[in-house]
């Protein structure tokens, strides 16, 4: 497996786990940190994330929380493109979190370094929207749709089913001419999974590592709340614990809200494990 992710004009060094910062420009983020049309606030959020050590920024203009309703393509572009255009020249890759091919095309044209698709580029035209570019792709597993995905999800074997699904998507990418070093894989914690499913996937991350670089998003999620009993604003400790366990099990990119704290935790881990 490559130690670098080809990510637009960047080669993202994955020899140690890195942090992807969540930058929501939505009014209905589950974590309460969405900035909607408050451009200056979102810009300061992105600046702080980079200062705190984020290796990549992930801008999202449509909430994917359980029960979330979709927004129009134009509304999503109106939310994400102004911020993307403002920060695309920074010395850090910028990802756009979207399922819509039209948003993907506009983001790639504006210089986005990655497209992060919770729908695994399955919408008609999605894979083609990114294939000919030099942008990286994040391919995620989701059972169902955000509106209904958490209504009693069932699996015979969640690890096998998620692994096989991601393998099929890997084959699709390769068949579309997308080089393996442009693709990262997300097992989709909380996207059509119960707590038991999420824990099984976290334990079994080493089984998914052969696919390629793993991108893991557990920050502040309901699985942390279910374990700790904490509301969303008090899940930092639980989120850090899951981030470190994911790193220990082979995750390459940790997608988080709390950038500085996660970067510090990973630095301590690296000092203990690797520094002489």
N, C-alpha and C positions, 0 to 999 in steps of 0.2 A: 504494500500500500504506500502511496506517495506521502512524503512528509510535508508536502506543500499543497495548498488548494489554489488552483488558477482561478483568479477572481478579478475579472476585468484587467486593469493595468497593474494589479497587485499579484504577488505570490504570497499567500497567507501561510505563515510558518506554523505548522501544527505539531512540531516535535514535542511541545508541551501544550496542554489544554489552554485555550484562549477564551475570552469573554466577548459575547455579542450583546450589545446594549439594546434594550427595547425602547423605542421612541414612538409612542402612540400619538397619533393626531386624530383621535376619535373622541366622541363625547361619551361613550359607553363602555370603556375598557373595564374588565372585571376588577382590575387592581386599583382603579380610581386614579390612575396617573395619565389619563388621556388629555391631550391639550387642544383637541378640536381645531378651531381656526385661530388659536392664539399663537401666531407665528413666532413672536419674540420669545415666548415661554418655551416653545418646542426647540427653538434654536439654542437657548441657554441650556436646556436639558441635554441636547446633543453635545454641546461644548463641554459640559461638566462630565459627561460620560467618557469623552476622549481624554480629558485631564485625569480622570480616575483610572484610566488604563484599558478602556475598551479597545479591542482589536478590530471590531467591525460594528457598524451601526445598522439597526434593522427598523425601518420606518413602516408603520402600519396605518392604513387609513380606513380599514373596515374591521370591526370587532369580530373575533371568532369565538367569543365566550359562549358557553352553553346557552341556547335560547336566543342568540343574537340574530337580528334580522339583517338581510343583505342591504347594501346601498347601491345606487346606480354607478355605472362606470364613470360618468362625468363627475359625480360627487366625490368619488374616491380619488380621481386624478386631481381635482381641485384641492383636496386635502394634502396629498403627498408630494406632488410635483414642485410646488414652490419651495418646500424645504429641501428636497433633493437637489434642485438647481442651485440652492444657496450653499450647500455643503459638499457637493460632488467633487470639488477640487481639493478638499482636505486630504491630508496624507493618511487616510484610513478608508477602507472599503465601505461603501454604503449599499445596503440590501433593501429591497422593497418587498414587503410581505403582502402578497396579493394572489388571488385565484383567477383574475380576469386577463385574458390575452391582450386586450386593448391597453390596459394599464401596464402590462409587461412590456409591450412594444414601446410605449411612450417613455417608460422608465429606462429601458435599455438605450433608447435614442438620446436620453438626457444624461447618460453616463453611469447608470447604476452598475455596480460591480457584482451583484447577486440578485436573483429572484428567489424568494422563499415562498413556496406554494403549499399550503396545507392540503390541497386537493391533488398533489403529486402530478401536476401538469396534465390532468386528464380532461379538462375542458377542451372542446374542439379549438384547435389553433394555438393552444398554450405552449406545447413543446416547440412548435415551429416558431413561435414568437421569440424564443430564446436561443434556439439551436445554432443559428448562424452568427450569433454574437460571440463575444469573449467572456460573457458574464457567467459566474458560477450559478449552480442550481441547488436548492435544498428541496429534496423530495421527502414528503411526510406521509405517514400512514394515518388515516382517519376512518373510523367506522361510522357511516351515516353522514349527516349534515349538522352544522352547529345548532340548528333549531331543535334537533331531536336526538343528537348523538349520545346523550347521557341517559336516555330512557331505557334502562335495563339492557345494556350491551352484553352480548354472549359470545363466547369463543369455545371451541373444543380444546385448543391449546394456543393461548394468545401469543406466545413467543414464536412458535412455528408459523402461525398465520401471518404475523407481522413481518417476520423474516422473509417468508415466501413472497408476500406482497411487494416488499421493497426490492427483492431480487428481480421480480418481473418488471418493476419500474426501471431498475438499473439496465436491464436488457433493452427496454424501450429507448432509453437515452443513448445507449451505445449504437443501436440500430439507426437512430436519427443522426448519427455522426458526432455526437457529443463525447468528447474525450473523458475518460474515467477521472482524470485529475481536476475536472470542473464540477464534480457532483458530490454532495454530502447528503446524509440520510438521517431522518428524524423519526423515531418510533412513535411519536405522537402521544406523549403522556397527557391524559385527560381528554383526549379526542376519541370518544366512544370507548372508554375503558373505565371499569370500576377500580376501586382502591386496590383490590387483589390483583387485577390485571396490571396496574401500574407498578406495583411492587414486584411482580413476577418479571416484568420487563427490565426493571432496574437491576434486579439480581442477575439477569441473563444478558446484560449488555455485551459481555465478551463474545457471546454467540453471534452478535450482529456486527462486530468490528470487521470481520472479513469482507463485508459489503463495500466498505470505504469509510471515510471520516464520518463520525457520528456527531450530529448536532442535537443537543438535549435541552428541552425547555420544561423545567419544573418549578420555576420561580413563582412563589406566592400561590401556587395552585391549590385546588380543593383537596388534593391528596395530602398536602402538607397540613391543611386545616383539619382534615379528618383524623390524622395521626396525633396532632398536637392539641386540638380543640381551640386553636387560635383563630381570630378573625383575620381577614386578608391583610390588614395593616400591621399585624403582629407576627408575621410568618418569616421574618428574616433568618432566625436561627435554624428553623427547619429547612428553609431554602438553601442555606449554606451547607447544611449536613447532606442534603441530597446532591448538591453540586459536587461536593468532595467525593461522595460515593460514586457518582457518575464518572468523575475523572479517574478514580481508582480502577474503574471497570472498563476504561478505554475510550470514554467520550473525548472528542477533540475540540468541540465548540460548546460552550455553556451559555445559553441565552437567558438573560436575567434583567430584572428591574434594578437591583441594588449592585451597581457596578463596582464601586470602590471596595466594598466589603468582600465581594466575591473574588476580586483580583487579589486582595490581601490574603484571603484564605488559600488561594491557589499558590501564591508565592511562598507561604509557610510550608505548604505541602511539598513544593518543589525543593525547598531548602533542606527539608528533612530527608527526602528520598534521593536527591541527586547531587546536591552540592558537596564538595569535598571539604 
